[in-house]
Amino acid sequence: MANLIVSEKRTLNRQMRKRSGRPIRLAEVLIDGISANAAREGEMVQMWQRLAVTSDDPNFHSFVEGLDAVLAVNKIGGEGPRLSSTNHALIVIHADNSADVWVDNLAISIQALVLRDVRKGEAVYLQDIGDIRGVKVGGVKFCPDDKIFFLFRDAWRFGFYMNTSKKFDVDEMSLALAMLYRKMRYAHLYDAISNQPLFDRIVSEGWFPFAEIIGGEFRKLLEYARAGWPLDSANDLVLAAFDENRLDRMLTRWMARPHFAAKRPLLEEAIKAFKEHRPVSVLKIVLTEIEGILADAHKAERGKRAKLPALLQFAKEAAVRRSGAPDSLLLPDAFGLYLSGYTFRNFNPETEDGTAGSRHAVGHGAAESTSYTQARALQAILTLDQLALAT
């Protein structure tokens, strides 16, 4: 697993073997779970039989050290690397207590949402990935009554999966490994969201970990926000990354969604206006069309239109359904907060506190003219793009 994504300049599967190697065979491994609490001899103990944790978990090291000790007793240390020096290891204990152990010789594939068209055999880069949906181990035959232990590394973190319930399901493991991989590879995103002051600062400037920028430009925004610096310079760096090809690719992605295709002339005009540095036109079009696009998607799925609060809830629920997980990189809960707290934020006409980031302020002509910036125009486009991926 380690090097599946090495850096933004290397391909997603550069280090992936075409087939898994041969395992080390152990005659007998007796392990049914991991104790969840300390107990003296004769006392009751709780036991974990299903786990999916990263090395950020305070119990992680005791988990893997205990597993490593089991392998040492079975003399695997004399035949190959110990867990402390491996990038990935799979232990499969069969019903007869024999075990197969693979160490750094597995074929591992990632099911990823890509943000551009790719051909078979084509290189896929980190910035091309919008979400991780599944992680699978190839070349290994699993049985429902197998006990599974899987340890894998990504950069400076490890993930650990275990299922000793004898009710193993390969699809459940795929989803669990994808969750762990997201938490490890994109820890900076999840950390930013859980840091309320930092997240509020980013949102107040109109930014969000949009899928289109999580593989690259969002890191720069985070660096500036954490340092307490104005985001103006970071805005310029993000804007410079959006050339005509990238914008056209996003528009093509939108047109694949029926509720977007119905708005094609307006959305094409918005993209054209952005290319020509006309943010007023972009914001007037995009922010006033978002609610209608959401309403069309809601009607197509549920047979009727709905008011804004129900539409925002629908957007969040749709993102969970499409990604298959509430903690996907589409960040459904956090994006729902962004929509309600920024894009559809209410404003006070008496205090004239509306900006061109707010659909209500723009729709009522109450946004300051100086707030119609190219950065805000891009934020509106990225918001629309996030909805195209989520609904």
N, C-alpha and C positions, 0 to 999 in steps of 0.2 A: 504493500500500500504506500510505502514511503515514497517517493519520487513519482507518483502518478501525475502530480502537478508540481514541477520543480520550480518554475518561475514563470513570469509572464512571457518570457522569450522562448520557452520550450514547450513542446507539445504535450497534450494531456496524457497520452498513452506511450510516451517515449520509452519508459522503462518497463512496460508491461510485457511479460512473456506470452508467447502464443499458446502454450499449454503448461499445465502444472507439472512439476517434477514428481519423482517418486517419494513417498513418505517413509519416515522411519517407523518401523513396526515395533510396538511394545506388547509384551504378552499379557500383562495385567495392570490396569490402572484403576484403583478403587477410590473414587471421589464422587460424591453425590451433591455437593453444593459448597457454599462458603458460609461460615458462621457469621451471624449478624450481631452477636453480642458475646461477651466473655462468660464462661461458666466453668465451675469446678466439676470434677468427676462426680457423676450421679445427678447433676443438675440438668434442668431443661435448657435447651439452647434453640434460638431461632436460626433459621438457615435460609439463605438466598439461593434460589434455583434459576432465577432469571435476572440478569444484570446488563446494563448498557451504560457505561460511564467513561469519561475521559480522565486523563491524568490530572485534571484540575480538581477532581473529587478527592477529599481528604483520605478516603479509604483505598484509593487506587493502588498505592504502593504495597500495602499489606495484601491486597488481592493477588497481585502478580508475583510478589515474593513468595507467597504460599504456593502458588502454582509452579513456580520455578523450582521450589524445593521438592515437589512431587516428581517433577521430571528428573531431578538430580538423583533421587532415590532409585528411579528406574533406569539410571545410567545413560540418559540421553545426552548428558554433558560430555560423555566420552565419544559420542558419535557426531556431534554437531554443535553449533553455537548455543549458548544459553540464552534465555529470554532477554537478559540485560543487554545483549549485543546484537539483537535481531531487529529487523525492520517490520517483519510480520511473522506470525506463527499461528497455525491452526492445529488444534488438538481435537480429534474425533474419537470418542470412546463408544465402542459398540456394545450391543446387548450382552455379549459374552465377556465384557470388561477388557477385551483387547483394544488397543488404541493405535491410530495412525496419526503421525505428527509431521506436519510440513513446516519447514523453517526457511523463509526467504526463497521459496521456490514455487510460489502460487501464481496463477493467472487471475488477475483481479480486474473487473470491468466496472465502470461507473455509468449509470444512466443519468444523463444531464440534460437539462433544458438549455438548448443553444439559442443564441440571439441572432444568428445569421444562418443562411443555407450552407450546408456542408455536404461534400461528396464523399462517397465511400473511400476510405484510405487517406482522406485529407487531414492535415494537422489541425487540431483544435487547441486554442489558446485560452488562458485563464479568463481574459476579458470577453471571450465568447460565451461564457457560461452564466446563465441566469439563475439556475437552481440545480441542486443535486437531489435526485429522486430515488435512486437505488444504488446499492453497491453489491456486486455478486462475485462469488468465488467460482472460477471455472475448473472443469476437469476433476471435480471431486463428487463422488456419488454419496449423497446423504440419505439416511433412513429416518423415519419419524421417531424411532426410539433411540437414536443416537444422542449422546451428550456432547455439546459443542462448547469449545473455548476458543476465542479468536482475539489475538492481540495485534494491533497494527499501529504504525507510526506515521505521522505527517509533520514535517518540520520538527518543532520542539515539543510536540504533544503526542500522547498515545491515546488510543481508544481500546476499550476492553469490552467484549461481548461474551456472555455466558448463557447457556440454556441447558440445564441438567434435569428438566422436568420429564424427559422422555416423551414430550409432545412437541417435537421440533418441527418448525415450518420454515422452509427456505425463503419464502417471501417475507415472512415476519423478520427474519434476520437481515434481509436486504434493506428493509425500511429502517431497522434499528442502526445498521451500519451507516446508512445515508445520514441519519440524524447525527451520529457521532462525527462523521466526516465534516458535515456542515459546521458543527460546533467547534471543531478543531481548525479547519482551514479558514473559517470566517469568524474566528473568535473576536476580532476587533469590531465586527458589526454588532454582535450580540452584547459585547461589553458596552458599546456606545449607547445602545438602547436601554440597557439596565442602569446606566449612569444618567439619572434624570436631569440634573443641571446641564450636562453636556448635550444630551438629546434635545432639550428645550432650546439651547443656544443654536443648534444646527437648524431646527425647525423654524425658529424665529427668523432665520435668514432665508427661509423658503426651501431648504435642502432636506433630502431624505435619502436613505440607502436604496435608491432606485435600482432595479435589477440591471439596467443598462450600464450603470457606473460602479457597481460593487466590485468588479474585477480590476478596477484601475483608479479612476478619478476620485472616488469617494475617500480613499486613503488620504489624499492631499487635503481635502476639506476637513477631515478629522485631525490631521496634524495641526492645522491652523487653529481650529476650534479649541483643541486641548492646550495649545500654547497661549490662548487668550488673544490671539492676533485678529485684526479685522480680516474678513473673508474676501475682501475685494480682489487681492492678488490671486487667491485660490480660485475665485470665480473666473478670472481671465484664463487660468490654466485649463479649467474645465471647458470653457467655451471654445478654446483653441482646438480641443480634441474632437469637436463635432463638425466634420467636413461634410461636403455634399453627399458622398457615398454613404456615410453613416446615417445621415438624416433620411436618405432615400430608402435605406434598408429598414429603418423603423417604420416608414410609411407603408412599405410592402407588408411588413408584419401586421400592421393594423388592418389592412385590406383583407386579410385572411379571416377576420372576425366579421360576421354578418352585420352586427350592430354598429360596426365602424364603417363598413363598406357603404352603408346607406348615406353616410355623411362625406363621401369621397371628395366632391368638389370643394367643400369647406375645408377639409383637412389638408388637401393638396395646396390650397391657397395659404393656409397657415404655415406649412413647411416652406413654401416659396417666400413668404414674407420674412421668415426667420433667416433664410439664406441672404436676403436683401437687407438685413438689419433693420427691419421694421417691427419692433417689439409691440407697438400699440396694436397693430393689426393681429399679430399672433395672439396676444392676450384677449382681445375682444372676441376672437373666434373660438379659441380653445376653451377658455373658461366658461363661456356661455353655452358650449356644446356638451361639456362633460356630463351634466345632469341628464340631458336628453339621451346620450349614448347609454348611460347606466339604466335609464328608464326603458329603453328598447331591449336591453339585455334581460332585464327583469321580466318584461312582458313576454319575451320569447321563451323564457324558462317556466314562468309561473302563470302565464295567461292574462296578466293585467299589469298596468302601470302602477307606480307607487310614489308616495311623497318622499322627500329627501331623507329623513331619518331612516326609513325602511330601505332606501336605496343604498345608503352607506353600510348598513348592516348586511345587505345582500352582497355588496362588493367584498366584504370581509369573508363571508361564508363561501362565496364562489372561489376565492383564493385558496381557502383550505381544501375545498373539493378538488380543484384542478391540480394542486400540488400534492395532495394526499397527506399533508401534515400541517398542523397549526404553527409549527416552528420552522416552516420552510423559509428559503431565502426571499420569498415574496413578502415575508414579515406581515402577515395579515392583520394582526392586532395593532401593531405599531403604525401600519399604513392607514388603518381606520382612524386612528387618533390624528394622524397627519391630515387626512381629508377633512375631518370635523374641526380640527384646531387651526388649520391654515387655509387650505383651498376653499372651504366653505365656512370660514370663520365669520361670525357676525360682527358688525361694526356699529358704532354709535354715530348717527348722522350729526348730532349736536356737537360732538367733539371732533368730528371729521378725522377719525383715526384709521380710515380705510386705506389700504394700499392695493397696488395692481396685482398682488398675489391672491387676493380674496375675490372669489367669484361674485359675492354679493356686492362688494364695493365697486367692482368693474361693471356689473350689470346695472347698478343704479347710478352710474356716472359719478361716484363719490370718491374715487381714488385720485390721489395727488398725481399730477401729470409727470412729475419727476420720478415717480415710482415705476413707470413703465420702462423697465430696463431689459436689455438683452438677456441678462442672467435670469430674471423672472420669467421671461418668455421661454427659456430653455426648461426651467422648472415646470412650467405648465405642460410643455410637450412631454417631459419625462413622466409627469403624473398621468397623462393620457396613455403613455406607453405602458406604464405599470398596470393600468386597468385593462389594456389589451391582453396582457399576460395573465391577468387574474380572473377575467370574466369570459 
